[in-house]
Amino acid sequence: MGGFLSLGRKRRFERAGFELYGAAVAAARDPVLYDRIGVPDTLDGRFDAISLHVFLLIRRLNQEAEPGPTLAQAVFDAMFSDMDVNLREMGVGDMGVGRRNRAMWEALHGRAAAYTAAWDDDEALEAALARNIWRGLSPNPGGPAALRRVARMQEATLSAQDLATFRTGIARYRPAMEAAA
């Protein structure tokens, strides 16, 4: 019986999860991230920017009592449902979609662990961002520091929003320009 209740609760937040995920994606598409900070404007770079913004949102939701963690799971589920659709639209066959989706799932978890471990130390967070966003490429001078400032600004912005607002599918992010300078 518990499985039916869990499934019903999950479905109840499915729409909000997709809308919250959409807000994270919109924030990750901010041109300042690519043009000024130098996040690679590639498929991988965009995935990494989305992963960072989703990480911040999931982190925030998990700080709340229920339904915060359920909403966090709905955001995660929405992300990987979207990734599945995008892979299929790019022509990845059925056999490859699952494998690639799993690799992206593992990448998100790895990044989340790295950002969480480094969160309280600016230098460590910049190093984690450089490692995961630029992946061995040379970042723009000041790029990791600027991205750290953006991440901290977005965390503060999300922290100021209440669970009732998130439940409606609304998450507000600020323009990256406000912290990139």
C-alpha positions as CSV (number, residue, x, y, z in Angstrom):
1,M,0.0,0.0,0.0
2,G,2.9,2.4,0.8
3,G,4.1,2.2,-2.8
4,F,0.8,3.6,-4.1
5,L,0.9,6.5,-1.7
6,S,4.5,7.2,-2.7
7,L,3.6,7.1,-6.4
8,G,0.7,9.4,-5.8
9,R,2.8,11.9,-3.9
10,K,5.4,11.8,-6.6
11,R,2.9,12.4,-9.3
12,R,1.3,15.3,-7.3
13,F,4.6,17.2,-7.6
14,E,5.6,16.1,-11.1
15,R,4.3,19.3,-12.8
16,A,6.0,21.5,-10.2
17,G,9.2,19.5,-10.6
18,F,9.2,20.2,-14.4
19,E,8.5,23.9,-13.8
20,L,11.3,24.2,-11.2
21,Y,13.7,22.3,-13.5
22,G,12.7,24.7,-16.3
23,A,13.6,27.7,-14.1
24,A,17.0,26.1,-13.4
25,V,17.6,25.5,-17.2
26,A,16.6,29.1,-17.9
27,A,19.1,30.3,-15.4
28,A,21.8,28.0,-16.8
29,R,21.2,29.5,-20.3
30,D,22.1,33.0,-19.1
31,P,24.5,34.3,-21.8
32,V,26.7,35.9,-19.2
33,L,27.8,32.4,-18.1
34,Y,29.2,31.7,-21.5
35,D,30.1,35.1,-22.9
36,R,31.7,36.7,-19.8
37,I,32.6,33.9,-17.4
38,G,33.6,31.5,-20.2
39,V,31.6,28.4,-19.4
40,P,32.2,26.3,-22.5
41,D,29.3,26.8,-24.9
42,T,29.2,23.1,-25.8
43,L,26.8,20.3,-25.1
44,D,29.0,19.3,-22.1
45,G,29.3,22.9,-20.9
46,R,25.6,23.5,-21.0
47,F,24.9,20.2,-19.2
48,D,27.4,21.3,-16.5
49,A,25.7,24.7,-16.2
50,I,22.3,23.0,-15.9
51,S,23.8,20.6,-13.4
52,L,25.1,23.4,-11.2
53,H,21.7,25.2,-11.1
54,V,19.8,22.0,-10.5
55,F,22.3,21.1,-7.7
56,L,21.6,24.5,-6.1
57,L,17.8,24.0,-6.3
58,I,17.9,20.4,-5.1
59,R,20.2,21.4,-2.2
60,R,17.7,24.1,-1.2
61,L,14.7,21.8,-1.4
62,N,16.4,19.2,0.6
63,Q,16.8,21.7,3.4
64,E,13.1,21.7,4.0
65,A,10.8,19.2,5.6
66,E,8.4,17.3,3.3
67,P,7.5,18.0,0.7
68,G,10.9,19.6,0.0
69,P,12.7,16.3,-0.5
70,T,9.8,15.0,-2.7
71,L,10.0,18.2,-4.8
72,A,13.8,17.8,-5.0
73,Q,13.2,14.3,-6.4
74,A,10.6,15.6,-8.8
75,V,13.2,18.1,-10.1
76,F,15.8,15.3,-10.5
77,D,13.2,13.1,-12.3
78,A,12.3,16.0,-14.6
79,M,15.9,16.6,-15.5
80,F,16.5,13.1,-16.5
81,S,13.2,12.8,-18.4
82,D,14.3,15.9,-20.3
83,M,17.7,14.4,-20.9
84,D,16.1,11.3,-22.3
85,V,14.0,13.3,-24.7
86,N,17.0,15.4,-25.8
87,L,19.1,12.3,-26.4
88,R,16.4,10.7,-28.5
89,E,15.9,14.0,-30.5
90,M,19.7,14.0,-31.2
91,G,19.3,10.5,-32.7
92,V,20.7,8.4,-29.9
93,G,19.1,4.9,-30.3
94,D,17.1,3.2,-27.6
95,M,20.0,1.1,-26.5
96,G,22.3,4.1,-26.1
97,V,19.8,6.4,-24.3
98,G,19.8,4.4,-21.0
99,R,23.6,4.2,-21.0
100,R,24.1,7.9,-21.6
101,N,21.4,8.8,-19.2
102,R,23.1,6.7,-16.5
103,A,26.4,8.4,-17.3
104,M,24.8,11.9,-16.9
105,W,23.1,10.7,-13.7
106,E,26.5,9.7,-12.3
107,A,28.0,13.0,-13.5
108,L,25.3,15.0,-11.7
109,H,25.9,13.0,-8.5
110,G,29.6,13.4,-8.7
111,R,29.4,17.1,-9.2
112,A,26.9,17.5,-6.4
113,A,29.3,15.6,-4.1
114,A,32.2,17.7,-5.2
115,Y,30.3,21.0,-4.7
116,T,28.9,19.9,-1.4
117,A,32.3,19.0,-0.1
118,A,33.8,22.2,-1.2
119,W,30.9,24.6,-0.4
120,D,32.3,26.2,2.7
121,D,35.7,27.0,1.2
122,D,35.9,29.5,-1.7
123,E,39.2,28.2,-3.1
124,A,38.0,24.6,-2.9
125,L,34.7,25.5,-4.5
126,E,36.5,27.4,-7.3
127,A,38.7,24.3,-7.9
128,A,35.6,22.0,-8.0
129,L,33.9,24.3,-10.5
130,A,37.0,24.5,-12.7
131,R,37.4,20.7,-12.6
132,N,33.8,20.1,-13.4
133,I,32.8,23.0,-15.7
134,W,36.0,23.4,-17.7
135,R,37.0,19.7,-17.6
136,G,40.7,20.2,-18.2
137,L,40.3,23.2,-20.4
138,S,41.9,26.5,-19.3
139,P,39.2,28.7,-17.9
140,N,39.0,32.4,-18.5
141,P,41.1,34.3,-15.9
142,G,38.8,34.8,-13.0
143,G,36.2,32.4,-14.5
144,P,36.0,30.0,-11.6
145,A,35.9,32.9,-9.1
146,A,33.1,34.6,-11.1
147,L,31.1,31.3,-11.3
148,R,31.6,30.8,-7.6
149,R,30.1,34.2,-6.9
150,V,27.2,33.4,-9.2
151,A,26.6,30.1,-7.4
152,R,26.6,31.7,-4.0
153,M,24.3,34.5,-5.2
154,Q,21.9,31.9,-6.6
155,E,22.0,29.9,-3.4
156,A,21.2,33.0,-1.4
157,T,18.4,33.8,-3.8
158,L,16.9,30.3,-3.6
159,S,17.3,30.4,0.2
160,A,15.1,33.5,0.4
161,Q,12.2,31.7,-1.3
162,D,9.8,29.7,0.7
163,L,8.6,26.1,0.2
164,A,5.0,27.2,-0.6
165,T,6.4,29.1,-3.7
166,F,8.4,26.1,-4.8
167,R,5.4,23.9,-4.4
168,T,3.7,26.0,-7.1
169,G,6.6,25.3,-9.5
170,I,8.2,28.8,-9.1
171,A,11.9,29.2,-8.5
172,R,13.5,32.6,-9.1
173,Y,17.2,33.0,-10.1
174,R,18.9,36.3,-10.5
175,P,20.8,37.4,-13.6
176,A,24.4,36.1,-13.5
177,M,25.6,39.6,-14.4
178,E,24.8,40.7,-10.8
179,A,27.6,38.5,-9.4
180,A,29.9,38.0,-12.4
181,A,31.7,41.4,-12.3
